[in-house]
């Protein structure tokens, strides 16, 4: 446990601060101990402002002592008597959403956990015979499957009991009125939802409570938890007397409740709510930033779980037919058939809506040169390859069920595709390309341009990589398709002088991998290095300690720490079952991140200039995420620095605290102005980096340079005159939420349909995201809406990063919640939409796509792709919810950026609602989420985002009535 004295603040400064603990102390005394597994960062003593002496803070000392005793108690109490409260989440609030968590089959996983607890001597009683039956007992009263109006009620808490046991309940009254309020209540009592199974309780965490209230969403910088939320945690601690609580999956609301960012006082709601209960928390391994918030604000000991095994998206229906046509073209293009096949390819592209992604000429192929026909076919081919090879999490993860070797292949293929200079490892694509005397970077560039021969070559190389990795995996599995230590040893050492199967696989694909080639020295040792690394990664992927780590935690034992992040970029994330930590916040951006950032920004500026008459954009509005910067070691942070032309300078220990201005001569272009919106999580974790960014922008603004070469200075001078502030203040460009507040709430409004028109959503964004950070006054985040708006209205480009194949634009609501595209159009006055781009750095060949291109790619590879949706539906109830979530998030992009094509909604309707068998499946699996899908499509039409036939709308209204009757229990 990490108990801290205040060092850089007086007691009063800390108490009054919304940030809480000073950023330097966070870096040194919280972030670094977390690398060793430190938990529970609680302030122990204050500091006297006049004498500088430490003063014990009585209430904090008591909190530390009580929590330490509870952890110690877990070591000594017999398992048979230990009481464990499993908490599931319900977000957005709807019965079809109980048990939500990123990438996790929640009830399937809880079932495995309860079996494991039972087998290890815990008192688990009445466990039903399947995860589905367990889910129904928690979700519904036992009497009826569909017509129960409520979740199972575990306890009715009277108002006097609630007030007696919840000392902080008076602080909730200004936001919610006197108890019991209107949420989680029958009008008399506060209701706790859930069910006990012996000494294990499964409870449903109440929601934030203001999701359906548009005025609260707009104005609430931060509201308190409601009485029902407080009653739930009071019940766990004081009435059910839990020895530990297990929060199940990524993520709930507790850690995002109002209070200081880090270094809670007893006035902070996360501290009040969790009380003295030891908190264990299953968290997705790829989300270290929000896991870190959970550790620091709700005192959680996190346990990482694996994201689902990845697979390539593949092609289906019309896209598959297009692929076959391209194969025919390549065989027959020099015969008379080349022209008609090209025409058919172009027609088919229009039919499957690829004409928005590939620029197709209006003329007949007969009028084109062979070279032009090749280029068109090459451009279509590279688009199909992009769709086919995109990585998908297939299905949902079940805790304690590691992937089979076969399921690990796609992950290993992607690990093999990245150069790792620090480990002296080259990508397999680079090694194979060099075996035929080619540079992989050149092949990437040519295939991006649609040069047919190199598109085909890249495809052949990628196929060879897949074949080689599969050969390596198959050489190491046992009869059950699993990798065991024994099978690895036996199979690897029984080659008997034969070539390794992976080398033979590459040779069989036609690449002379072992022949001498000039560009890579010691190629044999390079191949050995790479495959030794891949074998290590395979062992990590299929290892499993998720249940083991939980049992350790429930015994009050140390759970070994490990980094969170993307297992493809950083396989040290594996095996899961570790106490997740982020990274040393002073160590980013790294040199590798700066190098990658330059490539992405240069590609972004090149693409924008092509589409903008050769002109550089003057301002780019960027979004910075906590998780992305942890995974990429600060790539998007480095992108912003490169845009304004500032270089980070690390010291001898690799810490980045200094900056230098790059000369215009070295930069070779103007300095681009930026408006940076940091997520609440980024603000919490990287306050030092916000300081760096602010200093960088101000350095650029104060540089005495021609205004046509320094857009930062140009705009800051204009704003200084317009707003009557000095130049440094006018150059404020780093914004976020108020301390202790997260998100713009646009996502909540969209998910709950509680908005009249788009201006309401835009006002939420401007009200909640306009808190400015200044390096001249680093302890405060002050609302500067006028400055925020005047900076945003000069933006010609909006820009975000996608850095992980698991989380894309429609997987989570955060991306559209932070997107300012339509806001910029409104602020400009003339309604011109800025160009919107996404950088996709999930593969070695980073791509810049427009927002609309990315939404189309996401829709084709996930929502409309049978491989993805069947993978989800194999998980039943939770799978339908995943479909519903994707559809709502897709509509979010219509609301904030107008980025969704009509055909996306039309194809969704055809796939899920015109097919009677599919409708029956969805209604039977999860009627509440199916109803949400129907209402989302009707809402998309009502808001003008989807034009369709009256016949389609009538069918949807009919389906709505059917599912409504089903939920109400009318046969």
N, C-alpha and C positions, 0 to 999 in steps of 0.2 A: 504494500500500500504506500502511496506517495503523499505524505503529509508535508505541507509547505509553509514556511514562514514568509510573510510579505517582505520583499527586499527593496524593490524600487518604488514603492508607494507607501504612503501613510495609511493607517486604518480608514480614515475618513475618505481619502481619495479612492480607495478600493470600494468602499460602501456606495459612494456616489457614482462610480463608473459603470456604464452599461457594458463596456468591454470586459470588465472584471480584471483578471490578472494581467500585469504588464507583458507586452509581447516578448521582451528579451527573456523574462523569467519563464514564459511559456516554452520558448525554444530550448532553454537550458535545463529547466527542472520538470517539464512535463513531457515534451516531445522525446528527449533523449532517454529518460527512464522507460518510456513506452517501448523503446527498441529492445529493452531487456525484460519486458513483460510487466512493467509497472501498471497498477490499476488504482482507481479511487483517488484522483488528485483533489484533496480537500485542504483548504487553508487552515493552518494550525494556529498561527499567531499574527497579530497586526504589528504596526510599527508606530511609535510615538513621533509626531512631527517635529517636536522641539529637541528631544534627547536622542532620538534614533533608536531607542531601546525596543526590544521585542516585547509585546504584551500578549499573553495568552487570550484567545477568544473563546470564552467559556462554552457557548453553544456549539462552536465548531469542534472543540476538544471532545465534547460529549458525543457529537455525531460520529467522530472518528472512532472513539472507544466502543460505542454501541455497534457500529458496523464491523469493527475488528472482532468483537465478541461473537457476533452472528457468524462470521466466516470461520472462526475457531470452533464454534459449536458444530459446524458441518463435519469437522474432523472426528468429533467424539460421539456424536449422537448415533445410535444404531440405525442402520438403513431402514429397518422395518418400521421405525417410528418417524422417519424424516418425511416432511410434507413439502411437496413440490407443486408450485402453481405454474402451469403452462399458459402463457398469454398469447392469443392470436389476435390479428388485427382485422378491421372491417373498413376497407376504404376503396372507393367512396362509400358512404353509409347506405347499404342496401343488403338484403339477405343474400342476394346472389354473389356478394363480395366478401362474405365472412371467410377468414383464413387466407387473406392475400399476403403474398410475399414474392419478391423478385425471384423468378426462375425456380421456384420451389413448389413441389407437390406437398402442400402443408399437411393435410390430413394423412396422406400416405407416410410422410416423415414422422408425424406425431405417433402414428401407430407403431413404427419401428422403434421409436424412443421408448414408448410404453412397454413394448415387448422386452426391450433391453433392460429397463428398470426392473421389470418383474423377474427376469432371469438373474438379476444381480441382487435380489433380496429386498427390493422395495415392496411396499404393500399396495399392489395394483389390483383392484377388484372390478369384476363385471365388465372386463374389456370385451367389446363385441367381437364378432368373428371376422370383420373386414374393416378397412379404412372407411369405406362408404357407410357402413352401419354406424361407425364411430361418429362420422360427420353428421349423420341424421340425428343422433342422440343430442349433439350439442346445438345443432341448428334449429331443430324442430321439437316441439312437444312430442312425446312418444305416440299420442293418439292418432295423428294423421300426418301424412307426408307433405301435402301441399297446402292444406287449408289452415295451418296454425298461423295466427297473426304475428307471433313473436318468436324470438329465440327462446331456448330453454331458460327459465328463471331459476337461478341457483339460490338467491337470497333477496328478501325484501327488507330494506333497512329503513326504520322509521326516522323521521326528521330529528327527534331528540337524540336518538342513538348516534346518528351521523354527526350532529353538532358536538356531542360529548367526545367522540373519538377522532374528530378532524379539527385540530386546534386552529388551522389556518383557514377554516371555511368562511370566516368573515371577509377575507381578502377577495373572495369570489363574487361577493354580492354586488359591487359596483358594475361588474360586467354582466351578471346573470340574474340579479334580483335575489330575494330570499329563497332558501331551499324549500321544496325539492326542485323548483324550476320546471322546465318543459321537456328535458331530455332524460332518457333512461329512468322514467318515472311512471307510476300509474295514477299520479295526481296526489297520492297520499305518501307513498314510500318511494325511496330510491331503489331501483332494480339493478341487481348484478346478474349478468347473463353468463351461463356456463353450466358445467356439470362436474360432479366429483366422481372419481373412480377409485374408491379407497383413499389412499393418501396422495393421490394425484388429482389436481383440479385443472380442468381446461376452461379458461375464462375468455370472454370476448372483450378486448379493450374498447371502450367507447371512442367515438370519433372526436375530432376537434370541437365540433358543435356549431361552428358558424358557416359550414359549407353552403347551406341553402339560403344565407342571408346576404343579399347583394350589397347592402349598405355597410355591413360589418366587413365584408371582403374588401370593400373600397377603402374604408377609413381605418380599420383596426391595424395600427402599427403592430400591436400584439394584444390579444385578449387573454384573460386568464383561462385555465381549464374550467369546464362547467362542473356543477355539483355532482352529476352522475360520474364524471371522470374521476373526481376526487374520491367519491364513495367506493369506486372499484378498488383503488389502491388501499383505502382504509380497510376494506373487507379483507383483502389479501393479508395485510399485516396484523390487524387487531382482532379480526373475528375468525377467519379461517386459519390464521397463525402459520403462514408459509415460512418454512426454513430457507427457501430460495425461490426466486421467480425465474422462469425461463421464457424470455421473449422470443417468439418463434418466427424468425425470418426478417428479411429486409423490406420495409421497416415500419415502425409504428409512430405514434405522436408524442410519446412521453418525452423523448430527448429534444423535441423541437418546441417544447412549451416555453413561454416567456421567462426571462431571467438573464443573468450575465452570460456572456459567451463562454468564458472559462473561469473557474475559481468561484463556485457558487457560494452565495450566502444563504441564510435560512429563509430569506425573502424570495429566493428563486424557486419557481414552481417545480422544475425537475427534482430538486433536492427535497422539497416538501413531500412530493408525491411518492418517491421511492422509499422515503423514510429510512428504516434500518435494514431493509431486506437485501441480502446478497442477490445481485442481478447477473444472470448468465444470458447470453444473447447470441442466437445463431444468426450469422451475417454472411451475405454473399462475398466470396473471396475477392471478387473484382470491384468491390466498393469500399476501399479503405477510408475514403474521406468521411462518408456518413457514419461508418463504423467508429471512426475516431470521435465524432460528435457524441455518439452513444456512450463511449467510454468516459468522455470528459464531463458530459452534462447529466447523464443518468447513472454514472458509476458502474457501467456494464463491463463484465469480462466477456469479450467477444470470442466466439468460436466460428472459424470460417467454414463455409460449405462450398462445394464445387458448383460451378454453373453447369447446365446440362451438356452432354457430349455434343460437340459441333459436327455438323455435316455440311457438304456443299449443297447449295439450293437446288441445283439441277434445272432441267427445262421441262416444260409440260405443254400440252395442247399445241396452240399455234406457234409457240416459241420453238417447240421440238420440230415441227414441220419446217420452220425457217432454217433450222440447223441442217436438216436433211437436204433442203434445197441448196444450201451453200456447199455441202459435200458434192452434190451433183454438178454444181457450177465448176468446182475445181477440177473435176474429172473431164467435163465436156466443154470447157470454155473455149477451147481452140477448134471445136467443131461448129457446125451451124447452130448448135443448141445454146451456145453462150448467151445470145441476145434474148431469146424468149425466157430463159431461166432468170436472167437479170430483171426483166419486166415482172415476172412472177414474184421474185424476191421483194421488189419495191411494192407491189400490190399487197403482198402478205404483211409487209411492215406496216402499211396503213391499216390493215385489218386488225392487227394486234397492238396498234397505237405506238409502234416504235418510231413513227415518223416525227414525233416530237423530240426524240433523242438523236436521230440521225437525219442530217440535212439531205432530203431526197429531191433530185431535180424533177421538174414537171414534164421533161421530154421523154421520148421513147428511147430505149436502150440502143436501138438501131442507129440513132444519131450520135452515139458516143464512141470515143476511141476505146480500144481494148483496155488501155491504162485507166480511163475514167470508170469503166465498168468494174475493174479490179478494185479500185479505191472505194466505190460504193459498197461492194460486197465485203471488202475488208472492214469498213466502218460498222456494218451490220454485225459482222462476225465478232468484232472486239466487244460490242455491246452484249451479244449473247454470252460470250465467255465471262464477261463481268457478272452477268446474272447467274450463270451456271456455277461459277466458282465461289460466289459469295458464301461466307460461312454463316450457318444458322445454328442457334441452340435448338436441338430437336427434342421436343417434349419438355418435361420439367424434371428437376433433380429430386431424388428421394434421399434424405439424409441416411448415411450409412450404407448406401448402395453404390460402390465405385463403378466407373464405366468398365466395360469389357475391353479387351485389347482392340477388337475391331472398331469399337466406338471411339477409341483414342486416336485412330489413324488420321482423321482430318485435322485434329489439333497438332499432331506431330508434323504433318505436311506443312502447316503454317509456321511452326517453330523452325523447320528446315529452310524456310524461305527468307529468313532475315540474317543479314551479316551481323556478327557480334565481335567487333574489332577488339574489345577489351579482353575477350577470351581466345583470340586468335582463331575464330571460327568464321568461315565463309559460307554464304548461302549455297544450297545445292544447285539452285538455278544458275548462279554465277560460275560454279565449277563446271557444270554441264555445258553452258554456253562457251566457256573458254576452250573446251575440248574440241570445238569445231572452229576455233579461231575468232569467236565473236565476243563482244562486250555486252553483258546483259542490259546495261543502261541504254545502249544504243537500240537494242531490240525493243525495250519498253517504249522508247521515244517513237520509233517507227510504227509500232503497233498502235500507239495512241493516235497516230495520224491516219491509220487505216491502210498501211502498206500490206497488201494481202499476204505476201510471202512471209513477212515477219510476224504477222498475226498468227499464221499457221505454225511458224517455228516456235513462237512463244507457247502456243497450245501444246505442241509436241514436247517441249521442255517441261511444262507443268505436268503433263501426263507421265513423263518419265520420273519426275519427282514423286508423284503419287504411287507409282508402281514400285519404286525403290523402297519407299518408307513402308508400304504394305508388306513387301518381301522381308524387311527387317523385323516387323512385328510378328508376321506369321512364323518366322524362324524361332520365336521365343514363347510360343503359347503351349499350354498343356491341352489335354483331350477335351476339357470343358471350355476352351476358348479364353482361358484366363492366363495371366502372366504370373508365374510363381517364381520364387528364387531358384527353385530346383530346375524348372523348365528353362530359365535364362542360362543357368550354368551349363546344363546338359547340351542344349541346342547350340550354344555359341562355340563350345569347344569340341564339337564333333564334326567340324568341317572337313577334317582329314586332307588338308592341302588343296581343297577345292576353292574356287573364288567365293568370296562372301556373296550371299544371295542378293544383297542390294546392289553390289557392283555388277553382278551378272544381269540383274533386271535392267540396269541402265544400258549395258552393252546390247541387250536384246531389243531395246527401244531404238537402237541405231546410233548411239552416241559413243565415240571411241574414248571413253572416259580415262582409260589407263595409258593411252598413247601420249608421247611427250608433246607438250604445247608450251609456247613461249611465255604466255601472260601469267601463269600461276606456277610459282616454284614449289617444289616438294608436294606435288598434287596428291601423291598417295597418302602422305601424312595428313594433308588437309581433309581428305575424304575420311580417314580414320578418326581424326579429331571430331568431325561433325557427327559421325555415326556413334562414337562413344558418348557424345553429348546427348544424342537422341535416345540412346538406350537408357541413360540416366533419367531423362525426362519421362520416358515410358514407365519406368519403375515408379516415378513420383505420381504420374497421372492415375495409375491404377491402385496406388496405396490408399489406405482408408483409415482415418483416425477420428472421424466426426463424432461417432458414438463414444469412442474411448475418451476423447477430450471432455465430453459432457460428464461422463462418470467421474473423471478426475476432479472437475470443477465442483460437482455435487459432494465430493469428499473433502472440499476445502483445500485441494492440492494445487500445485503450480501447473498452469497450462503453458507449455513452451510458446514463445512469441514467434511470429513470422510476418513478412511483408504482405500487404494486400495489393491487388493490381491484376493486370491482364496476364494469365498464365502463358500466353504466346510470347509476349514481350519479355516477361520475367518469370521463367519456370520455377524460380525460388519460392513463388507463391504456393507451390505444391510440396508435399501433399497437404490437403486441407485438414481442418481440425486444430488450427493454430489460433492463438490469441493475436488478432490482426493488429499491426501497427502501420502507420503511414511512413514518412521518411523524415530525415532531419530537414526542417523547413529552410534552413540557411544554405542548404547544399544545391538549391536549384536556382536558375536553370543550369544543367550540366553542359559541358562542351559539346557532347553528342546532340543534346536537345537544341542547342543554338544552331548547329549545322543543319539538322532536319528542318528547323523553323525557317531558315533562309530559303531552302528549296521550296517549301510550301508557299511562303509569301511571294517569292519571285514568280511562281506559277499563277498565283492569284492575280497579281498585278498584270502579268502578261495576258491572261484571259480577259480581264476587265478592259484592258487597252484595246484588244481586238474588237470587243463589243461596244466600245465607247469612242470610236473615231480616233484611236491612237492616243487619247488623253489619259493621264493618271487620275485615279479618284483622289479628291482632296481630303475626304474623311471616310474612315471605315469604322462602323460600330461593331465592336467585338463582345463576345460573351466568354467569361473565364469560369471554368468549372474546377471544383476541388479534386474530384476523382481523376479527371483527365490529366491534370498536372502532376498528380502523384504517379500515375501509370507511365507518363512519358517523361518524367523528371523535368517538367517545366517547359515543354515544347510550346504550348500556346502563350505562355508568359513571354518566352523568347521571341515569338512571332510579333507580339505588340512592340517589343523593344526594337526589333529589326524594322518594323514599319516606320517608327519615328527616327530611326538611324542612330541608335544608342547601343553600345556594346557592354555587356556585363563583365566585370573583371573579378575573377575569384582570387582569394588570398592563398597562402601556402597550404592551408588546410582544406581548400576547396570551397570555403564559404563565400557566398556572393553578397558583398555589402557595398561594392564600389561600381561606378559606371563611368564610361567615357563616351563623349560625343564622336561619332564617326564623321570624318570630313565629307563635305558634299562631293568632293572629287573621288574619294574612295567609294562612297555610296552609289554614285553614278545615276542618281535620280532624285526627285524632290523628297523631302521628309513628308510622310503622310500623317495627317492628323488622325487621332483615334478618339472614340468614346468607349470606355471599357466598363461593362457591367459585370461585376463579380457576383457569383452566387453567394448566398448566405454561408454556405459551407466553406467556400474559398476564403471569404472574409474571416471566418473563425480560425482556419488553419494557417493562412498565409498573410497575416497582417504585415509581416516584414516585406513580402513581395509587393504588396500594395504600395508600401512606402517607396520601394525601388521604382515602380511604374510611375508614381506621381513625380518623383525626382527626375525621371527620364524625360517626361513630357515637359516639365518646367525648364530643364536644360535646353531642350529644343526651342521652346518659346522665347528664351532669353538670348539665343544665339543670334548675333547680328549678321543676318544673311538675307539675300534677296527674297522677297515675299513669294515670288513665283516658284522658288525652290524650297520654301519652308512653309507648308500649309498650316503647321501648328502655330507658328508665329503670326501668320496672316490672320487666322481666325481669332487668336487670343487678343490681338490688337483691336480687331472689330468689336469683340465682346466687351473689352475693357471700356471702349467708348460708349457702347449701347447700354451697358449695365451699370456704368459708373463705379467700377472696381479697379484695383490695380492689376498689372499684367499677370503677376503670379496667381492671383485669385482667379482671374479670367481663364488661366490655363489649367483649371481643375478639370480632369477628365476621368477620374477613377470613382465609380459609383457602386453602391450596393444597397441592401436593405438596412433599415435601422438595426442596431445591435439587438440580438435575441430574436430577430424576426427573419423569416425565410420565405422565399418565393414571392411572385407578384400576385398570387391568388387567382390569376387568370385560369390556371388549371382547375381549381376548385369550382369556379363559376361554370366552365365548360362541362366538367364532369357532372354537375348537378343541374345544368340548363337554366341557371338562375341569372340570365342577363337578357336585356331587351335588345340592345344593338351594340355594334362593335365599339362605339365610343366609350361605353361603360368599361369594357375590358381595357381599353387604352388608358382610361383614367386610373384604373387600378395600378397599372404598370408605372405610370408617371408618379403616382402618389407613393408607391411602396418601394420603388427602385431608385429614387432620386436622392439618396443620402450620400453625401460626398465625403471622400477621404482626402485629407491633406497631410503631406509629410511635415508641414509647418506646425500642425497641431494633431499629432498622431493618436491622441487618446480619445478623440471624439469623432462621431459620424453625424454630420449635421445635414438637415434637409436643405437642398439647394435646387429646388425644382426649376427655377427660372434659368439657372446656369445649365442644368441638365438639358432642358428643352432647346436652349439656344445652341448647345453643342450638337445635339442630335439632328437638328434641322439642316446641318451642312453635310450630313452623311449621304454618300452616293452608293455605298455598299454596306450590307449587313453580313456578318461572317461568324460562323461557329465551326468547331472541330468535331469530327467523329473519330474516336481513337480506338474503338473496340468493336469487334464483330458481334459481341453479345448485346450491346446496347446501341440501338439505332434510333432514328427520328420518331418512329411510332411505337417504340417499346415503352417509353416513359413519357410523362407529360412535361417534364422539366424543360425540354428543348423548346417547345412552342410557348411555354409559360414565360420564357426569357427572350422571345424573339421580338425585336422592335420594328419589323418591316413596315407594317401598315401605320405604325405610330409616326415613323419618319415621314411617310407620305402625307399624313395629316398635318404635321408640324410645318412642312414646306409651304403649305398654302396652295400650291398648284396641283396637289394630289399625285405628283409623279412618284411612282414606286421606285425605291432604290433597287439596285441589283442585289440579289441575295445568293450567297454562295456557302457551300459546306466543303471543308477539307476532309477527305477520307484518308487517314493515315493507317488504316488497318492492315495494309500490305506494303511490301517493299517499294512498289511504284505508286507513290502518293498521288491521289487524284483531286482535282478541284472540279466540283459539279455545282450547277445551280441548285437552289433549294427544291425547285419543282422536279428536276432530274432525280434528286435523292429521294423525294417522296415516291416517285414512280418506281425507282429501283427497290425501295423498301416494300411497296405494295406487291410488286411482282414476286419478290423473294419470300415474303412472309404471308400477309393476309390472304392473297389470292393463290398461293402455292400449295397444292395438295400435300406435298411432303411436309410443309410446316404445319398446316392446320390439322392434318390427320395425326401428326405427332402430338399436338396439343390435345386433340379430342380423345386420344388414348388415355388421358388422365381424367376423363369424365367431367364432373362438375367444375373442377378448376380450369380445365381446358376451355370450356365455353366462356368462362370469365376472361381468359386471356384473349380470345377472339374479340369479345366485347370491348376490352380495353384498347386493343389496336384500332378498332373502328372509331372510338371516341377520340383517341389521339390523332387519328387522321383528320377528323373534322376540326380539331384544334388548329391544324395548319391552314384550313380554309379560313378560320376566324381571324388568325393573327397575320397571315401572309398571303392569303389567296393562292396557295401553292398546290392545290389538289385539282387534277384534271377531272372532268365530268365522268370519263370512262372508268375511273377508279371506283366511284360509287355505283356505277351501272354494273360493272363486273362483280362487285360485292353482292349486289342484289341478285344477280343471276346465279352466283355460286351458292349462296346460303338461303335465299328465300324463294326462288322459283322452283327449286328442287324439293319436292314434297318429302322424300325420304330424309334429306338433310334436315328439313324443318322439324320432322318428328324426333330425330336424334337429339337435336339441340334442346327442344322443349323438354324431353324426358330427362336429359342430363342436368340442366340448370335453367328452369323456367324464368327465374328472375333476370339472369344475364341475357337470356334470349330476348326477353321483353326490352331490355336496354338496347340491344342491337337494333330491334325494330324501331324503337323511338328515335335512336340516333339517325337512322336513315330518313325517317319522316321529318326530323328536325333539320337535317341537311337540306332537304327539299324546301321546307318552310322558310329557311333563312336565305334561300337563293343560291346555295352552293351546288345543288344537283338538279339538273333539268331531266325529267323523265316522263313516261307516259302516264296518263290517268289510270290505266289498267294496272301498272306496277304499284301505284299509290293505293289503289283500292285493295289490292292483294295484301299490302302491308297493314292497312287498317283492319282487314279481316283477321290477319294473323295476330295483331295486337289484341283484338277482342277474344280470340281463342285462348291465348296464353293468359290473359287477364282472368277469364273464367276458370282456367286450370289452377291459377294461383289462389283464387277465391274459393276453390273447391266445388265449383258448379260443374256438374258432369254434362 
